Amino acid sequence: MLQKTKLEDLMMNPFTLIGKEWMLISAGTEQKFNMMTASWGGLGVFWGRNVSSVYIRPQRYTLEFVNGQDYYALNFFDEPYRKALAYCGAHSGRDVNKTKETGLTQAFDAGAPYFKEARLVMVCRKLHKQKLDPAGFIDPALDEFYLEKDYHEIFVGEIVEVLQKK
């Protein structure tokens, strides 16, 4: 069962949490929402607030939901859910019902949908959005990530609620 906890009480490595274990970014309403798997993102302090940053390509269906709402959630799972995360990363919510196909159970709190099976959830209130500008690339090797010129939308959100499995 997920319970509210303080961000400062978490013991985690964000590089492992995001880059190796992955996360689901979820957004929308109780009635209509979507989620996507991500292994790029960040956690830190910006503007004197605890924040997350997430990066979403323009073709991702989840972008519509993040754009349309004030909040999004980051969902982190234990290893047995790796197949569900892989499924959510390989299929679009435009074409399939990801919650039905993965068996994940949607919940809703503090303005964003999240999943009851997650071991950790961070609900974030959007503070800033901007399209990644390739003119800022200093390392030309970064172009290899954008062969289709589909530059990410960057969102910075204040972490307003943390839920952790106890």
VMD Tcl script that draws the C-alpha trace (Angstrom):
set ca {
  {0.00 0.00 0.00}
  {1.31 3.43 -0.92}
  {1.55 6.00 1.86}
  {2.50 9.65 1.87}
  {6.11 10.23 2.80}
  {8.56 13.11 2.86}
  {10.87 13.50 -0.09}
  {13.75 14.09 2.32}
  {13.20 10.62 3.86}
  {13.77 8.73 0.60}
  {16.89 6.63 0.20}
  {17.48 6.32 -3.54}
  {19.94 6.81 -6.34}
  {18.19 8.84 -9.07}
  {20.62 7.58 -11.73}
  {19.64 3.98 -11.00}
  {16.01 4.81 -10.39}
  {15.49 6.58 -13.73}
  {18.27 5.38 -16.01}
  {18.40 1.70 -15.12}
  {15.05 0.81 -13.52}
  {12.95 3.20 -15.66}
  {9.77 5.04 -14.75}
  {6.28 5.57 -16.06}
  {5.30 9.18 -16.64}
  {1.53 9.43 -16.24}
  {-0.86 12.33 -16.77}
  {-4.52 13.00 -17.44}
  {-7.76 12.78 -15.51}
  {-9.39 9.94 -13.63}
  {-11.46 9.22 -16.73}
  {-8.83 9.65 -19.44}
  {-5.09 9.31 -18.96}
  {-2.00 7.81 -20.49}
  {1.46 6.76 -19.44}
  {4.81 6.20 -21.09}
  {8.03 4.52 -20.06}
  {11.03 6.79 -19.71}
  {14.68 6.33 -18.83}
  {15.65 9.97 -19.31}
  {14.81 12.52 -16.65}
  {16.13 14.21 -13.58}
  {15.52 15.00 -9.93}
  {17.02 17.97 -8.15}
  {16.56 21.47 -6.84}
  {15.68 24.40 -9.10}
  {14.18 27.78 -8.24}
  {14.48 26.80 -4.57}
  {12.09 23.86 -5.05}
  {12.43 20.10 -5.25}
  {11.76 19.30 -8.89}
  {11.72 16.65 -11.56}
  {12.51 17.17 -15.20}
  {11.03 14.96 -17.89}
  {11.63 14.86 -21.61}
  {8.89 13.81 -24.02}
  {9.14 13.53 -27.81}
  {6.40 15.21 -29.84}
  {5.02 11.96 -31.28}
  {4.33 10.45 -27.85}
  {0.64 10.27 -26.97}
  {1.43 11.04 -23.33}
  {2.60 14.51 -24.38}
  {-1.03 15.50 -25.03}
  {-1.92 14.58 -21.46}
  {1.07 16.29 -19.86}
  {0.36 19.41 -21.93}
  {-3.33 19.33 -21.00}
  {-2.96 19.09 -17.23}
  {-1.26 20.96 -14.42}
  {0.22 17.79 -12.90}
  {2.02 14.63 -13.94}
  {3.31 11.68 -11.91}
  {6.50 9.66 -11.96}
  {5.91 6.00 -11.11}
  {8.75 3.68 -10.09}
  {8.31 -0.09 -9.89}
  {10.06 -3.20 -8.61}
  {11.75 -5.56 -11.08}
  {8.74 -7.90 -11.52}
  {7.01 -5.03 -13.37}
  {9.79 -4.67 -15.96}
  {7.65 -6.40 -18.61}
  {4.79 -3.96 -17.97}
  {7.20 -1.03 -18.34}
  {8.60 -2.49 -21.54}
  {5.06 -2.91 -22.89}
  {4.17 0.70 -22.06}
  {7.31 1.87 -23.83}
  {6.63 -0.14 -26.98}
  {2.89 0.50 -27.42}
  {0.87 3.66 -27.82}
  {-2.16 4.44 -25.72}
  {-3.76 5.62 -28.96}
  {-3.92 1.97 -30.05}
  {-4.20 -0.12 -26.87}
  {-5.47 0.10 -23.31}
  {-2.17 -0.12 -21.46}
  {-3.71 -0.61 -18.01}
  {-5.74 -3.55 -19.28}
  {-2.81 -5.09 -21.15}
  {-0.33 -4.70 -18.27}
  {-2.68 -5.36 -15.34}
  {-1.68 -2.08 -13.66}
  {-4.26 -0.44 -11.42}
  {-4.80 3.29 -11.87}
  {-5.35 5.57 -8.89}
  {-5.76 9.34 -8.80}
  {-4.57 11.81 -6.21}
  {-3.27 15.39 -6.08}
  {-4.16 16.03 -9.70}
  {-2.41 13.16 -11.50}
  {-3.06 9.51 -12.20}
  {-0.59 6.99 -10.77}
  {-0.39 3.23 -10.29}
  {-1.08 1.29 -7.10}
  {1.60 -1.29 -7.95}
  {4.37 1.32 -7.95}
  {6.84 1.26 -5.08}
  {7.37 5.02 -5.34}
  {5.28 7.81 -6.88}
  {6.18 11.48 -7.22}
  {3.33 13.80 -8.15}
  {4.64 16.93 -9.85}
  {3.04 20.32 -10.56}
  {4.26 21.76 -13.84}
  {6.36 24.91 -13.49}
  {7.99 25.24 -16.89}
  {7.83 23.82 -20.41}
  {10.14 24.38 -23.33}
  {11.07 22.66 -26.56}
  {14.66 21.45 -26.68}
  {16.58 23.80 -28.95}
  {19.32 22.04 -30.94}
  {21.08 25.38 -31.36}
  {22.20 24.87 -27.78}
  {24.02 21.58 -28.52}
  {27.70 22.00 -27.73}
  {28.56 18.37 -28.44}
  {27.63 17.59 -32.08}
  {27.28 13.91 -31.19}
  {23.91 14.76 -29.62}
  {22.46 15.08 -33.12}
  {22.51 11.28 -33.36}
  {19.54 11.19 -30.95}
  {17.47 13.37 -33.31}
  {17.77 11.94 -36.80}
  {14.08 12.78 -37.33}
  {14.45 16.26 -35.77}
  {11.85 15.23 -33.16}
  {13.24 17.29 -30.30}
  {11.92 16.62 -26.83}
  {9.56 18.87 -24.92}
  {11.14 19.53 -21.53}
  {8.97 19.85 -18.44}
  {10.11 20.94 -14.99}
  {7.67 20.12 -12.22}
  {7.70 20.77 -8.51}
  {7.41 17.52 -6.56}
  {4.31 18.19 -4.45}
  {3.51 14.72 -3.15}
  {5.50 11.54 -2.60}
  {3.90 8.14 -2.08}
  {5.97 5.13 -1.08}
  {5.18 1.48 -0.53}
  {5.61 0.69 3.16}
}
mol new
graphics top color blue
foreach p $ca { graphics top sphere $p radius 0.5 }
foreach p [lrange $ca 0 end-1] q [lrange $ca 1 end] { graphics top cylinder $p $q radius 0.2 }
display resetview
